[in-house]
Amino acid sequence: MEWLREELRELEKKGLYRELLPLSTSQGKRIVVNGRKLLNFSSNDYLGLAKKHSRECFKRWGAGSGASRLVCGNFEAHERLEKKLAELKKTESSLLFSSGYMANVGVISILAKEGDLILSDELNHASLIDGCRLSKARKIVYPHCDTETLELILSKERKKHRRCFIVTDTVFSMDGDVAPLGELFKLKDEYDAVLILDDAHGTGVIGWSSLDLFKLKPDERTVIVGTLGKALGTFGAFICGTETLRKYLINRCRTFIFTTALPPAIACQTLKNIEKVPEKMEKLQKNISFFRELTKINSQSAIFPLLIKTPEEAVKLSQKLYQNGFFVPAIRPPTVKQSRLRITVTSEHTEQEMELLWNNIKTCQAR
Ligand SMILES: *Cc1c(COP(=O)(O)O)cnc(C)c1O
């Protein structure tokens, strides 16, 4: 097993070695890492809901689910949450999954089959990429948000394939920019394609759905994946679409069938968190505007990328900020091409705290 050590040494040399950091507090804007108190600008807990817990949910349902949904792990709490999520995303129905990773891998690989075509944005989340890899369809990666090139590909290639799928993040997880959903919707219609949207960072941030920003309504060829582990503050994921899609996934989707159901207490807690979303989302929107003005980093979401030349410099800046009491990890290749600090703001941050962080970053960079 010496090659493992060699490969790790290589990573270290390139400044790409990763390590885990243990938190001794619950998730929130103030965390303690290795005994050090830090102001957190890195979590996807955009609405500060992760630390919420209701005794009621855990008392009623316990912590475990005990089986897959199709065996005896399907609880009323799941179905209640699914109805609510479908309503919020304006679709006929929805189906819960144990994680967003599993939802994406499962839905793409089961919908797109041999003889089909998948068109995928080059900056899509790893779980979408892995879903494409697992599918037997032909895959073409198009340049980031470039709908002109996408149309060119469609006009040339669409006819040669039976079915076509356009796959994209709505809010890109490392850049915070929003996909051109209006254009993508048109292309979907023009070329008789299915649009698969990963709304992990849009749900509860941009609105209940990123489609709301474009005044678009999902139709029967729109599939929306959402996660519960980000703005909604719990864990798990869901796929929204038609009632037929739900039935198909229950019968065919391997990452739904062959895994233990989401604990019903988590479904119950998610429903409770959803009640708090509108008020928190308003606060988050205010903070996003404030931080955008302050930093001039152009982002419509809660994710603000601060690009840094090299992985080593990104790590150094992150470490300096850590010393100064801020938690903003460096994101490096292979997660992204260009190293960066990925700053996330939440509804819980104050303007003062955001200014404090930005002044600190500027001072560190000047040195
Ligand atoms: C986090 C994330 C996922 C994965 O969701 P999990 O529930 O954490 O597995 C999928 N897609 C995007 C864009 C994400 O940011």
The ligand as a MOL file (V3000), in Angstrom:
LIG
                    3D

  0  0  0     0  0            999 V3000
M  V30 BEGIN CTAB
M  V30 COUNTS 15 15 0 0 0
M  V30 BEGIN ATOM
M  V30 1 C -24.5510 19.7990 -1.6710 0
M  V30 2 C -24.9270 19.5750 -3.0750 0
M  V30 3 C -25.4110 18.3460 -3.4900 0
M  V30 4 C -25.4010 17.1430 -2.6050 0
M  V30 5 O -26.3870 17.2040 -1.6390 0
M  V30 6 P -26.1970 16.3740 -0.3000 0
M  V30 7 O -27.5470 16.3000 0.2870 0
M  V30 8 O -25.2150 17.1450 0.5230 0
M  V30 9 O -25.6470 15.0380 -0.6910 0
M  V30 10 C -25.8560 18.2230 -4.7790 0
M  V30 11 N -25.7860 19.2610 -5.6420 0
M  V30 12 C -25.2870 20.4510 -5.2820 0
M  V30 13 C -25.2340 21.5590 -6.2800 0
M  V30 14 C -24.8270 20.6410 -3.9900 0
M  V30 15 O -24.2880 21.8020 -3.6360 0
M  V30 END ATOM
M  V30 BEGIN BOND
M  V30 1 1 1 2
M  V30 2 1 2 3
M  V30 3 2 2 14
M  V30 4 1 3 4
M  V30 5 2 3 10
M  V30 6 1 4 5
M  V30 7 1 5 6
M  V30 8 2 6 7
M  V30 9 1 6 8
M  V30 10 1 6 9
M  V30 11 1 10 11
M  V30 12 2 11 12
M  V30 13 1 12 13
M  V30 14 1 12 14
M  V30 15 1 14 15
M  V30 END BOND
M  V30 END CTAB
M  END
